[in-house]
Amino acid sequence: MHSQPSVAVVILNWNGKKFLEQFLPFVTASTYSNKRIIVADNASTDDSVSFVQQNFPSVEMLTSSENYGFAKGYNFFLKQVEADYYVLLNSDVEVEPNWIEPVIELMESNTVIAACQPKLLAYHNKHLFEYAGASGGWIDAYGYPFSRGRIFDVLEEDKGQYNDTVPVFWASGAALFIRSKAFHEMNGFDDYFFAHQEEIDLCWRLQRHGHLVYVCPQSVVYHVGGGTLPTGNPRKVYLNFRNNLVMITKNLPLGQLIWKIPFRLLLDAVSAWKELATGKPSYWWAVVKAHLHYAGWLFKTFRPDKAGYAPAKGVYPGNVVWQYFVKKRKTFSEIVKTKSS
């Protein structure tokens, strides 16, 4: 019998053979003993599946008949996986041998922690924080996500300034540790999201149900990032704008939504017109489409969640857009200590 809890590292893959070739050896070298490594293949058209089967016999393989995206994909595959903890790991992440132990130790020491992320550094610039979550995700009062170490496109250098193990608002989907029980209690990710911000929505719902989300910087991973959709890609722009509106609508109380949603639509429009003026019509159209589909979702699909609105951790009471673009505050510590002047 194992005294260690069981951990299933589940790598969602779609045509990512080159990443699996490059990074799977690091995952299989993880020192945590009570683990399973699973590649969950989202109907790849490359030879990822046969490649893994031939070269990594210890790695389990799950396949689907269509590409479900990140959110629905993980929901589909995790129904088939039994373990105490899931680690949702992107295929473009390099891990250190002992990356699992510190996080599981932390989560075992406090059962209120339902989800946790390691510190994410940039694979191509290992001294910089990585876009997809840095050292733990925060959110501002208007629903804009940012991280300890990353505000919009500015990545800070990691000088140990965010090495404290603390509660955060969201944990990155690039390397997300989550109790399997909590994942299924929340019915996993929201399928509608497809990809982008579904982990923020999940972490928000976890907190509303009384759980905590943490960062554990004693565990470090290196993320390539932008692997499936590069930044500025119209599809990515569309999903980010649409999903962010859906997420705040689902999770904020009605009294706040009444004025925050119009305010957000206005800020989105400013961003869209600004990009159109600099010759990016595809960006403008992506935002317009996001707003139209959000309206459709609101009238057709939206059902308020009955959970309360417990005060969440990692919420900045001001507006990060104002701090960044107007006040020119580019680092997490500059913004968060200033409250909202």
Sine and cosine of phi, psi and omega as CSV:
sin_phi,cos_phi,sin_psi,cos_psi,sin_omega,cos_omega
0.00,0.00,0.64,-0.77,0.03,-1.00
-1.00,0.06,0.70,-0.71,0.15,-0.99
-0.99,0.11,-0.36,0.93,0.01,-1.00
-0.98,0.22,0.63,-0.78,0.13,-0.99
-0.90,0.44,0.44,-0.90,-0.01,-1.00
-0.99,0.15,0.65,-0.76,-0.04,-1.00
-0.81,-0.59,0.78,-0.63,0.10,-0.99
-0.93,-0.36,0.91,-0.42,0.08,-1.00
-1.00,0.02,0.91,-0.41,-0.11,-0.99
-0.91,-0.42,0.90,-0.43,-0.04,-1.00
-0.97,-0.22,0.91,-0.41,0.03,-1.00
-0.99,0.16,0.78,-0.62,-0.09,-1.00
-0.81,-0.59,0.69,-0.72,0.18,-0.98
-0.65,-0.76,0.95,-0.31,-0.01,-1.00
0.78,0.63,0.64,0.77,-0.07,-1.00
-0.94,-0.33,0.57,0.82,-0.08,-1.00
-0.81,0.59,-0.67,0.74,-0.07,-1.00
-0.91,0.42,-0.56,0.83,0.06,-1.00
-0.95,0.32,-0.64,0.77,0.01,-1.00
-0.89,0.45,-0.67,0.75,0.01,-1.00
-0.87,0.50,-0.66,0.75,-0.08,-1.00
-0.98,0.19,-0.65,0.76,-0.21,-0.98
-0.94,-0.34,-0.33,0.94,0.00,-1.00
-0.87,0.49,-0.58,0.81,0.05,-1.00
-0.84,0.54,-0.57,0.82,0.03,-1.00
-0.93,0.38,-0.63,0.78,-0.02,-1.00
-0.92,0.39,-0.70,0.72,-0.02,-1.00
-0.92,0.38,-0.33,0.94,0.03,-1.00
-1.00,0.08,0.05,1.00,0.02,-1.00
-0.85,0.52,0.66,-0.75,-0.11,-0.99
-0.99,0.11,-0.21,0.98,-0.01,-1.00
-0.90,0.43,0.80,-0.60,-0.17,-0.98
-0.99,0.11,-0.61,0.79,-0.10,-0.99
-1.00,0.03,0.90,0.43,-0.09,-1.00
-0.77,-0.64,0.41,-0.91,0.20,-0.98
-0.85,-0.53,0.59,-0.80,0.09,-1.00
-0.90,-0.44,0.81,-0.58,-0.10,-1.00
-0.80,-0.60,0.77,-0.64,0.18,-0.98
-0.99,-0.16,0.87,-0.50,-0.02,-1.00
-0.98,-0.22,0.94,-0.33,-0.17,-0.99
-0.99,-0.13,0.85,-0.52,-0.07,-1.00
-1.00,0.03,0.85,0.53,0.04,-1.00
0.85,0.53,0.77,0.64,0.03,-1.00
-0.89,0.46,0.52,-0.86,0.08,-1.00
-0.97,-0.26,-0.07,1.00,0.13,-0.99
-1.00,0.03,-0.16,-0.99,-0.04,-1.00
-0.99,-0.16,0.56,0.83,0.01,-1.00
-0.79,0.61,-0.72,0.69,-0.15,-0.99
-0.90,0.44,-0.78,0.63,-0.02,-1.00
-0.92,0.39,-0.55,0.84,0.03,-1.00
-0.87,0.49,-0.74,0.67,-0.01,-1.00
-0.91,0.41,-0.70,0.71,-0.03,-1.00
-0.86,0.50,-0.63,0.78,-0.03,-1.00
-0.97,0.23,-0.62,0.78,-0.18,-0.98
-0.98,-0.20,-0.31,0.95,-0.02,-1.00
-0.75,-0.66,0.95,0.31,-0.07,-1.00
-0.86,0.50,-0.40,0.92,-0.01,-1.00
-0.98,0.18,-0.21,0.98,-0.05,-1.00
-1.00,0.02,0.77,-0.64,0.02,-1.00
-0.99,0.16,0.43,-0.90,-0.06,-1.00
-0.81,-0.58,0.78,-0.63,0.16,-0.99
-0.86,-0.51,0.61,-0.79,-0.02,-1.00
-0.75,-0.66,0.42,-0.91,0.09,-1.00
-0.82,-0.57,0.29,-0.96,-0.07,-1.00
-1.00,0.01,-0.18,0.98,0.07,-1.00
-0.59,-0.81,0.28,-0.96,0.01,-1.00
-0.99,0.11,0.95,-0.30,-0.06,-1.00
-1.00,0.05,-0.01,1.00,-0.09,-1.00
0.97,0.23,-0.11,-0.99,-0.08,-1.00
-0.96,0.30,-0.80,0.60,-0.16,-0.99
-0.91,0.42,-0.86,0.50,-0.04,-1.00
-0.93,0.37,-0.53,0.85,0.03,-1.00
-0.86,0.50,-0.80,0.60,0.03,-1.00
-0.89,0.46,-0.64,0.77,0.03,-1.00
-0.86,0.52,-0.69,0.72,-0.02,-1.00
-0.90,0.44,-0.74,0.67,-0.10,-1.00
-0.97,0.26,-0.62,0.79,-0.10,-1.00
-0.94,0.33,-0.33,0.95,0.12,-0.99
-0.89,0.46,-0.36,0.93,-0.07,-1.00
-0.98,-0.18,0.06,1.00,-0.11,-0.99
-0.88,-0.48,0.81,-0.59,0.07,-1.00
-0.96,-0.29,0.81,-0.58,0.05,-1.00
-0.20,-0.98,0.31,-0.95,0.06,-1.00
-0.95,0.32,-0.64,0.77,-0.02,-1.00
-0.79,-0.61,0.61,-0.79,0.20,-0.98
-0.97,-0.24,0.61,-0.80,0.24,-0.97
-0.88,-0.48,0.92,-0.40,0.02,-1.00
-1.00,0.01,0.93,-0.35,-0.14,-0.99
-0.86,-0.51,0.78,-0.62,0.10,-1.00
-0.92,0.40,0.45,-0.89,-0.02,-1.00
-0.96,0.29,-0.27,0.96,-0.05,-1.00
-0.98,-0.22,0.67,0.74,-0.03,-1.00
-0.83,-0.56,0.77,-0.64,0.11,-0.99
-0.99,-0.11,0.77,-0.64,-0.02,-1.00
-0.93,-0.37,0.39,-0.92,0.12,-0.99
-1.00,0.02,0.38,-0.93,-0.10,-0.99
-0.82,0.58,-0.64,0.77,-0.09,-1.00
-0.96,-0.27,0.60,0.80,-0.07,-1.00
-0.96,0.27,-0.38,0.93,-0.08,-1.00
-0.99,0.13,-0.66,0.75,-0.14,-0.99
-0.80,0.60,-0.79,0.61,-0.08,-1.00
-0.86,0.50,-0.60,0.80,-0.06,-1.00
-0.94,0.33,-0.71,0.71,-0.01,-1.00
-0.91,0.42,-0.64,0.77,0.05,-1.00
-0.85,0.53,-0.72,0.69,0.00,-1.00
-0.88,0.48,-0.74,0.67,-0.07,-1.00
-0.93,0.36,-0.54,0.84,0.06,-1.00
-0.93,0.36,-0.49,0.87,-0.05,-1.00
-0.98,0.20,-0.26,0.97,-0.02,-1.00
-0.56,-0.83,0.97,-0.23,-0.12,-0.99
-0.95,0.32,-0.16,0.99,0.03,-1.00
-0.97,0.24,-0.35,0.94,0.02,-1.00
-0.97,0.23,0.90,-0.43,-0.02,-1.00
-0.99,-0.14,-0.47,0.88,-0.05,-1.00
-0.62,-0.78,0.47,-0.89,-0.07,-1.00
-0.38,-0.92,0.47,-0.88,0.09,-1.00
-0.79,-0.62,0.48,-0.88,0.18,-0.98
-0.97,0.23,0.03,-1.00,0.12,-0.99
-0.98,0.21,0.77,-0.64,-0.01,-1.00
-0.97,-0.23,0.87,-0.50,0.09,-1.00
-0.92,-0.39,0.35,-0.93,-0.07,-1.00
-0.97,0.23,0.79,-0.61,-0.05,-1.00
-0.87,0.49,-0.65,0.76,-0.07,-1.00
-1.00,0.10,-0.24,0.97,0.07,-1.00
-0.64,-0.77,0.99,0.13,-0.24,-0.97
-0.91,0.42,-0.14,0.99,0.04,-1.00
-1.00,-0.04,-0.07,1.00,-0.02,-1.00
-0.97,-0.25,0.51,-0.86,0.14,-0.99
-0.93,0.37,0.37,-0.93,-0.04,-1.00
-0.96,-0.29,0.60,-0.80,-0.11,-0.99
-0.75,0.66,-0.70,0.72,-0.21,-0.98
-0.96,0.26,0.29,0.96,0.02,-1.00
0.44,-0.90,-0.27,0.96,0.08,-1.00
0.67,0.75,-0.86,-0.51,0.02,-1.00
-0.94,-0.34,0.74,0.68,0.06,-1.00
0.95,-0.33,0.67,-0.74,-0.09,-1.00
-1.00,-0.04,0.60,-0.80,0.12,-0.99
-0.86,-0.51,0.06,-1.00,0.08,-1.00
-0.56,-0.83,0.48,-0.88,0.07,-1.00
-0.99,-0.14,0.03,-1.00,-0.10,-1.00
-0.90,0.44,-0.26,0.97,-0.05,-1.00
-0.96,-0.28,0.13,0.99,0.07,-1.00
1.00,-0.02,0.16,0.99,0.04,-1.00
-1.00,0.10,0.86,-0.51,0.03,-1.00
-0.99,0.17,0.55,-0.83,0.15,-0.99
-0.48,-0.88,-0.03,-1.00,-0.10,-1.00
-0.67,-0.74,0.29,-0.96,0.14,-0.99
-0.96,0.28,0.99,-0.12,-0.04,-1.00
0.89,-0.46,-0.10,1.00,0.03,-1.00
-0.49,-0.87,0.89,-0.45,0.11,-0.99
-0.89,-0.46,0.85,-0.52,-0.11,-0.99
0.74,0.67,-0.87,-0.49,-0.07,-1.00
-0.99,-0.16,0.11,0.99,-0.02,-1.00
-1.00,-0.02,0.88,-0.48,0.03,-1.00
-0.98,-0.20,0.80,-0.60,0.04,-1.00
-0.99,0.14,0.35,-0.94,0.13,-0.99
-0.98,0.18,0.64,-0.76,0.03,-1.00
-0.99,0.12,0.96,-0.29,0.04,-1.00
-0.91,-0.42,0.39,0.92,-0.02,-1.00
0.99,0.14,0.12,0.99,-0.08,-1.00
-0.94,0.35,-0.33,0.94,0.01,-1.00
-0.85,-0.53,0.68,0.74,-0.03,-1.00
-1.00,0.00,0.13,0.99,0.01,-1.00
-0.99,0.12,0.61,-0.79,0.04,-1.00
-1.00,0.08,0.96,-0.29,-0.16,-0.99
-0.65,-0.76,0.32,-0.95,0.14,-0.99
-0.93,0.37,0.59,-0.81,0.07,-1.00
-0.76,-0.65,0.05,-1.00,0.00,-1.00
-0.99,0.14,-0.70,0.71,0.00,-1.00
-0.64,-0.77,0.43,-0.90,0.04,-1.00
-0.93,-0.37,0.63,-0.77,-0.10,-1.00
-0.90,0.45,0.68,-0.73,0.08,-1.00
-0.95,0.31,-0.13,0.99,0.01,-1.00
-0.96,0.28,-0.44,0.90,0.03,-1.00
-0.41,-0.91,0.97,0.26,-0.14,-0.99
-0.97,-0.24,0.90,-0.44,0.12,-0.99
-1.00,-0.01,0.77,-0.64,0.00,-1.00
-0.54,-0.84,0.63,-0.77,0.08,-1.00
-0.91,0.42,0.76,-0.66,-0.05,-1.00
-0.86,0.51,-0.61,0.79,-0.03,-1.00
-0.88,0.47,-0.69,0.72,-0.01,-1.00
-0.92,0.39,-0.64,0.76,0.00,-1.00
-0.85,0.52,-0.73,0.68,-0.06,-1.00
-0.97,0.26,-0.53,0.85,0.07,-1.00
-0.86,0.50,-0.58,0.81,0.00,-1.00
-1.00,0.09,0.04,1.00,-0.14,-0.99
0.86,0.51,0.53,0.85,0.10,-1.00
0.90,0.44,-0.51,-0.86,0.01,-1.00
-0.97,0.22,0.29,-0.96,0.12,-0.99
-0.99,0.13,0.92,-0.39,-0.04,-1.00
-0.79,0.61,-0.56,0.83,-0.10,-1.00
-0.85,0.52,-0.48,0.88,-0.09,-1.00
-0.92,0.40,-0.48,0.88,-0.08,-1.00
0.90,0.44,-0.92,0.38,0.07,-1.00
-0.39,-0.92,0.46,-0.89,0.00,-1.00
1.00,0.06,0.90,-0.44,0.11,-0.99
0.96,0.29,0.01,1.00,0.03,-1.00
-0.90,0.43,-0.50,0.87,0.01,-1.00
-0.95,0.30,-0.49,0.87,0.03,-1.00
-0.93,0.36,-0.69,0.72,0.06,-1.00
-0.86,0.51,-0.70,0.72,0.00,-1.00
-0.90,0.44,-0.70,0.71,-0.01,-1.00
-0.90,0.43,-0.58,0.81,0.04,-1.00
-0.90,0.44,-0.72,0.69,0.02,-1.00
-0.90,0.43,-0.63,0.78,0.06,-1.00
-0.84,0.53,-0.71,0.70,-0.01,-1.00
-0.91,0.41,-0.61,0.79,0.03,-1.00
-0.90,0.44,-0.42,0.91,0.04,-1.00
-1.00,-0.08,0.25,0.97,0.13,-0.99
1.00,-0.03,0.11,0.99,0.03,-1.00
-1.00,0.00,0.20,-0.98,0.10,-0.99
-0.90,-0.44,0.43,-0.91,0.08,-1.00
-0.85,-0.52,0.69,-0.72,-0.10,-1.00
-0.77,-0.64,0.28,-0.96,0.25,-0.97
-0.90,-0.44,0.62,-0.79,0.01,-1.00
-0.81,-0.58,1.00,0.06,-0.13,-0.99
-0.94,0.34,-0.09,1.00,0.09,-1.00
-0.93,0.37,-0.33,0.94,0.10,-0.99
-0.98,-0.20,0.77,-0.63,-0.06,-1.00
-0.82,-0.57,0.73,-0.69,0.12,-0.99
-0.76,-0.65,0.35,-0.94,-0.06,-1.00
-0.87,-0.49,0.85,-0.53,-0.14,-0.99
-0.93,-0.38,0.77,-0.63,0.06,-1.00
-0.93,0.38,-0.78,0.63,0.08,-1.00
0.99,0.17,0.40,-0.92,-0.01,-1.00
0.85,0.53,0.35,0.94,-0.11,-0.99
-0.89,0.45,-0.70,0.71,-0.08,-1.00
-1.00,-0.08,-0.68,0.73,0.05,-1.00
-0.79,-0.62,0.91,-0.42,0.00,-1.00
-0.91,0.41,0.43,-0.90,0.01,-1.00
-0.87,0.49,0.55,-0.84,-0.01,-1.00
1.00,0.10,-0.19,0.98,0.07,-1.00
-0.89,0.46,0.77,-0.64,-0.09,-1.00
-0.83,0.56,-0.58,0.81,0.03,-1.00
-0.89,0.45,-0.64,0.77,0.00,-1.00
-0.92,0.38,-0.68,0.73,0.03,-1.00
-0.86,0.52,-0.75,0.67,0.00,-1.00
-0.84,0.54,-0.78,0.63,-0.05,-1.00
-0.90,0.45,-0.66,0.75,-0.01,-1.00
-0.89,0.46,-0.73,0.68,-0.02,-1.00
-0.92,0.39,-0.74,0.68,-0.03,-1.00
-0.89,0.46,-0.77,0.64,-0.09,-1.00
-0.92,0.40,-0.55,0.83,0.00,-1.00
-0.91,0.42,-0.67,0.75,0.03,-1.00
-0.91,0.42,-0.66,0.75,0.02,-1.00
-0.88,0.47,-0.70,0.71,-0.05,-1.00
-0.88,0.47,-0.72,0.70,-0.04,-1.00
-0.94,0.33,-0.53,0.85,0.04,-1.00
-0.90,0.44,-0.64,0.77,-0.02,-1.00
-0.93,0.36,-0.52,0.85,-0.26,-0.97
-0.92,-0.40,-0.22,0.98,0.02,-1.00
-1.00,-0.09,0.52,-0.86,0.07,-1.00
-0.92,0.40,0.49,-0.87,-0.07,-1.00
-0.79,0.61,-0.65,0.76,-0.01,-1.00
-0.84,0.55,-0.54,0.84,0.03,-1.00
-1.00,0.09,-0.59,0.81,-0.05,-1.00
-0.87,0.50,-0.62,0.79,-0.10,-0.99
-0.81,0.59,-0.60,0.80,0.02,-1.00
-0.96,-0.28,-0.41,0.91,-0.05,-1.00
-0.96,0.29,-0.60,0.80,-0.01,-1.00
-0.90,0.43,-0.77,0.64,0.05,-1.00
-0.84,0.54,-0.64,0.77,0.02,-1.00
-0.89,0.47,-0.69,0.73,0.01,-1.00
-0.91,0.40,-0.66,0.75,0.02,-1.00
-0.88,0.48,-0.61,0.79,0.03,-1.00
-0.90,0.43,-0.74,0.67,0.01,-1.00
-0.89,0.46,-0.64,0.77,0.05,-1.00
-0.87,0.50,-0.69,0.72,-0.02,-1.00
-0.89,0.46,-0.67,0.74,0.04,-1.00
-0.84,0.54,-0.73,0.68,0.00,-1.00
-0.87,0.49,-0.69,0.73,-0.03,-1.00
-0.90,0.44,-0.72,0.69,-0.02,-1.00
-0.92,0.39,-0.58,0.81,0.03,-1.00
-0.88,0.48,-0.70,0.72,0.01,-1.00
-0.93,0.37,-0.59,0.81,0.03,-1.00
-0.89,0.46,-0.65,0.76,-0.01,-1.00
-0.90,0.44,-0.45,0.90,0.02,-1.00
-0.99,-0.10,0.32,0.95,0.12,-0.99
0.99,0.13,0.54,0.84,0.04,-1.00
-0.84,-0.54,0.95,0.30,-0.03,-1.00
-0.88,0.48,-0.50,0.86,-0.04,-1.00
-0.92,0.39,-0.53,0.85,0.06,-1.00
-0.92,0.39,-0.74,0.67,0.00,-1.00
-0.83,0.55,-0.73,0.68,-0.04,-1.00
-0.91,0.41,-0.59,0.81,0.02,-1.00
-0.88,0.48,-0.64,0.77,0.00,-1.00
-0.94,0.34,-0.68,0.74,0.03,-1.00
-0.86,0.52,-0.73,0.68,-0.01,-1.00
-0.89,0.46,-0.64,0.77,0.04,-1.00
-0.86,0.51,-0.68,0.73,-0.01,-1.00
-0.92,0.39,-0.66,0.75,0.01,-1.00
-0.90,0.44,-0.71,0.71,-0.03,-1.00
-0.94,0.33,-0.54,0.84,0.09,-1.00
-0.88,0.47,-0.70,0.71,0.02,-1.00
-0.87,0.49,-0.67,0.74,0.04,-1.00
-0.87,0.49,-0.71,0.70,0.02,-1.00
-0.87,0.49,-0.68,0.73,-0.07,-1.00
-0.86,0.51,-0.67,0.74,-0.08,-1.00
-1.00,0.09,-0.49,0.87,-0.07,-1.00
-1.00,-0.09,-0.67,0.74,-0.27,-0.96
-0.94,-0.34,-0.52,0.86,-0.19,-0.98
-0.87,0.50,0.81,-0.59,0.15,-0.99
-0.76,-0.65,0.85,-0.52,-0.02,-1.00
-0.87,0.50,0.65,-0.76,0.05,-1.00
-0.98,0.19,0.71,-0.70,-0.08,-1.00
-0.97,0.24,-0.17,0.99,-0.03,-1.00
-0.89,0.46,0.42,-0.91,0.00,-1.00
-0.96,0.27,-0.19,-0.98,0.01,-1.00
-0.87,-0.50,0.90,0.44,0.00,-1.00
-0.86,0.50,0.60,-0.80,0.00,-1.00
-0.88,0.48,0.82,-0.58,-0.05,-1.00
-1.00,-0.03,0.40,-0.91,0.10,-1.00
-1.00,0.07,0.37,-0.93,0.12,-0.99
0.96,0.28,0.48,0.88,0.04,-1.00
-0.95,-0.31,0.83,-0.56,0.06,-1.00
-1.00,0.00,0.82,-0.57,-0.14,-0.99
-0.95,0.31,-0.20,0.98,-0.03,-1.00
-0.99,-0.15,-0.41,-0.91,-0.02,-1.00
-0.89,-0.46,0.91,-0.41,-0.09,-1.00
-0.93,0.36,-0.46,0.89,0.04,-1.00
-0.89,0.45,-0.72,0.70,0.03,-1.00
-0.88,0.48,-0.73,0.69,-0.02,-1.00
-0.87,0.49,-0.66,0.75,-0.12,-0.99
-0.98,0.18,-0.78,0.63,-0.13,-0.99
-0.99,0.10,-0.55,0.84,-0.05,-1.00
-0.99,-0.12,-0.75,0.66,-0.04,-1.00
-0.99,0.11,-0.15,0.99,0.02,-1.00
0.86,0.50,0.54,0.84,0.07,-1.00
-1.00,-0.04,0.89,-0.45,-0.22,-0.98
-0.95,-0.31,-0.10,0.99,-0.02,-1.00
-0.88,-0.47,0.41,-0.91,-0.04,-1.00
-0.83,0.55,-0.73,0.68,-0.08,-1.00
-0.93,0.37,-0.54,0.84,0.06,-1.00
-0.90,0.43,-0.65,0.76,-0.08,-1.00
-0.97,0.22,-0.76,0.65,-0.15,-0.99
-0.93,0.36,-0.52,0.85,0.02,-1.00
-0.98,0.19,-0.21,0.98,-0.05,-1.00
-1.00,0.03,0.03,1.00,-0.12,-0.99
0.76,0.65,-0.90,-0.44,-0.04,-1.00
-0.65,-0.76,0.76,0.65,0.02,-1.00
-0.95,0.30,0.00,0.00,0.00,0.00
